[in-house]
Amino acid sequence: MVALTIGMATYKDFDGVYFTLQALRLYQDVRDTEFLVIDNYGCADTKQLVEG
């Protein structure tokens, strides 16, 4: 069961998404947490990161 959803919107900012998600994973307990990334640009790198 998901206890927390963290959402973030981005537009042409792969580095921002990458480092934000990595910092959350490193410094917070993200069990029972889902990440929702809304990419308004359609960056293939961001899509690959989020799907992986």
C-alpha positions as YAML, in Angstrom:
chain: A
units: angstrom
residues:
- id: 1
  name: MET
  ca: [0.00, 0.00, 0.00]
- id: 2
  name: VAL
  ca: [1.29, 3.43, -0.92]
- id: 3
  name: ALA
  ca: [1.50, 5.77, 2.06]
- id: 4
  name: LEU
  ca: [2.93, 8.81, 0.26]
- id: 5
  name: THR
  ca: [2.99, 10.13, -3.30]
- id: 6
  name: ILE
  ca: [5.65, 12.66, -4.23]
- id: 7
  name: GLY
  ca: [4.86, 14.56, -7.40]
- id: 8
  name: MET
  ca: [7.11, 16.81, -9.40]
- id: 9
  name: ALA
  ca: [6.64, 18.68, -12.64]
- id: 10
  name: THR
  ca: [9.50, 19.29, -15.06]
- id: 11
  name: TYR
  ca: [10.21, 20.91, -18.39]
- id: 12
  name: LYS
  ca: [13.57, 20.18, -20.05]
- id: 13
  name: ASP
  ca: [15.29, 19.55, -16.69]
- id: 14
  name: PHE
  ca: [16.64, 16.00, -16.62]
- id: 15
  name: ASP
  ca: [19.39, 16.91, -14.15]
- id: 16
  name: GLY
  ca: [16.91, 18.40, -11.70]
- id: 17
  name: VAL
  ca: [14.71, 15.30, -11.79]
- id: 18
  name: TYR
  ca: [17.67, 12.94, -11.53]
- id: 19
  name: PHE
  ca: [19.36, 14.63, -8.57]
- id: 20
  name: THR
  ca: [16.08, 15.24, -6.71]
- id: 21
  name: LEU
  ca: [15.03, 11.59, -6.99]
- id: 22
  name: GLN
  ca: [18.50, 10.36, -6.02]
- id: 23
  name: ALA
  ca: [18.63, 12.66, -2.98]
- id: 24
  name: LEU
  ca: [15.21, 11.46, -1.84]
- id: 25
  name: ARG
  ca: [16.28, 7.83, -2.24]
- id: 26
  name: LEU
  ca: [19.56, 8.39, -0.38]
- id: 27
  name: TYR
  ca: [18.39, 10.49, 2.55]
- id: 28
  name: GLN
  ca: [14.77, 9.47, 3.12]
- id: 29
  name: ASP
  ca: [12.96, 6.23, 3.79]
- id: 30
  name: VAL
  ca: [10.99, 5.82, 0.56]
- id: 31
  name: ARG
  ca: [9.39, 2.47, 1.29]
- id: 32
  name: ASP
  ca: [5.65, 2.74, 0.61]
- id: 33
  name: THR
  ca: [6.32, 5.87, -1.47]
- id: 34
  name: GLU
  ca: [5.58, 6.45, -5.13]
- id: 35
  name: PHE
  ca: [7.04, 9.14, -7.37]
- id: 36
  name: LEU
  ca: [4.93, 10.92, -9.96]
- id: 37
  name: VAL
  ca: [6.96, 12.85, -12.54]
- id: 38
  name: ILE
  ca: [5.09, 14.98, -15.04]
- id: 39
  name: ASP
  ca: [7.34, 15.96, -17.93]
- id: 40
  name: ASN
  ca: [5.73, 18.70, -20.02]
- id: 41
  name: TYR
  ca: [8.50, 18.52, -22.63]
- id: 42
  name: GLY
  ca: [8.70, 14.79, -23.36]
- id: 43
  name: CYS
  ca: [12.42, 14.26, -22.72]
- id: 44
  name: ALA
  ca: [13.43, 10.69, -23.62]
- id: 45
  name: ASP
  ca: [16.15, 10.65, -20.92]
- id: 46
  name: THR
  ca: [13.66, 11.61, -18.20]
- id: 47
  name: LYS
  ca: [11.24, 8.93, -19.41]
- id: 48
  name: GLN
  ca: [13.96, 6.29, -19.31]
- id: 49
  name: LEU
  ca: [15.02, 7.35, -15.80]
- id: 50
  name: VAL
  ca: [11.50, 7.25, -14.40]
- id: 51
  name: GLU
  ca: [10.63, 3.93, -16.04]
- id: 52
  name: GLY
  ca: [13.85, 2.33, -14.74]
...
